[in-house]
Amino acid sequence: MEKKYFQKPCIYVGEVNINVMDLEKSVQFYQQFIGFSILEKTDSKAILTADGSKPLLTLNKPKDVQRKQTRTTGLYHFAILLPSRVDLSSFFNHVVRSGYEMGASDHFVSEALYISDPDGNGIEVYRDRPSSEWSWSDGTVSMATEPLDGQSLLAESDEEWNGLPKDSMIGHIHLHVSELEKTEKFYTKGLGFDVVTRYPGALFISTGGYHHHIGLNVWNGIGAPVPEKNSVGLQLFTLEFPDEESRQNTVHSLKKIGATVTQKGDIFMTEDPSKNCIVLR
């Protein structure tokens, strides 16, 4: 894991907040199966961490929570980046032994496993290949979805999965959006990201030359509706800025393109054109 993509001068995803149906059941899954630890917990919220201090994932149980709505905008998956291939191998062995349903892909830049939580929130768990092995051409990074060499990955480690390594982080978030043109303008002209690759119906964007900090797709259909606020799925995610000046410059850029930015104390919030809520930190 190359930390340069998750520190100054990059803008990157810091934390993800999702809604769940049953908080106790979800906490059990994320703690015992994935390997987060609890930082804070109330009757309606649990803040989860890998290193014991930095929040990575917050689980919320809204009042009158509704089941996950299909074919809407919102969360496709959030992605947990593990420090090494050995760590991913341990997790892979753990999932295989458990019999939990999973998908797997080789994206050239990374190796990834895909699962869903008990409510259908999508999770990717992955490891990056060294950036020296990524292939760039004219500002575009080569990514694909190929079968994963499962045998090789399983054989990489025989260590037991003992929870998320302390250096684990949110590597990226991938969102369903209702269209791509205004979305691209919002994230590039407003938030300052670069488009680094395009798929049919999808954009991948980053800062600092990462393969992607955010994925955006219209695979739920052009004009996909916004889910109810109290439904299972994404509540918000945070973007980490290197300093106050860059955050203020971004707020200015967002207002310039007509995006709404609200401020409560030191908290700045905005929404992309598909109403995905973003906190600027």
Secondary structure, DSSP 8 states (H G I E B T S, - for coil): --GGGGSTT--EEEEEEEE-S-HHHHHHIIIIII--EEEEE-SSEEEEESSSSSEEEEEE--TT-B---SS-SEEEEEEEE-S-HHHHHHHHHHHHHHT---EEEE-SSEEEEEEE-TT--EEEEEEE--GGG--EETTEE----B---HHHHHHT------S--TT-EEEEEEEE-S-SHHHHHIIIIIT--EEEEEETTEEEEESTT-S-SEEEE-TT-TT-----TTBSEEEEEEEE-SSHHHHHHHHHHHHHTT--EEEETTEEEEE-TT--EEEE-
